[in-house]
Amino acid sequence: MFDPKSRYADCETAVLSETRPDGSQRDVHYVRRRFLPSGDNSTLLLEHTVKQGERLDNITARYIGDPAQYWRICDANNVADPGELEEIGRTIKITIPGL
């Protein structure tokens, strides 16, 4: 269902059957919630201090080689909102993907 490199690739899907106001039934397919893994269990590659004008997708492209993998850096730093990692002067962990 998802690209194998997506953060949702390993998430289970589920179906919720609902009854509409007119009495008809429909199935709603959804992806189960993804819980953030603990970044403390990641293998640290290096730390990067964010400078003026840097964006997380560019940082990710530099160190991981794919800007769409920004979520790996979010997971390594225990944050859900990527914007938190773009604060100037913040030191962020870059970990080895997949470990």
C-alpha positions, 0 to 999 in steps of 0.5 A: 500500500505504501512505498517501502521507504515510507514511515507507514510501510510497516503500519497495519491497516484496519477496517471500520464498518459504519452505519450511515444516517440513511441506514446504509453500511460502508467500510472505512479503511485506515492505517493504524496509528504509528507510534514514534520509536525511541531515538535512544535506540538508534545508532548515532552517525553524527550530530548536526547544528542547524544554521540559518536557512537550513531546512530538514529536507536538505539536511536529510538529503546531505546525510541520508541521500533522500530528502523524503526520509526526513522522518528518520531524523525526526524519529532519531530526535524523538519529535513528531513535528519536523519544524522543531528540528529547523530551529537555528542552533539546535543540535540534531542527531543523524542516525544510521537508517534502518538500525 
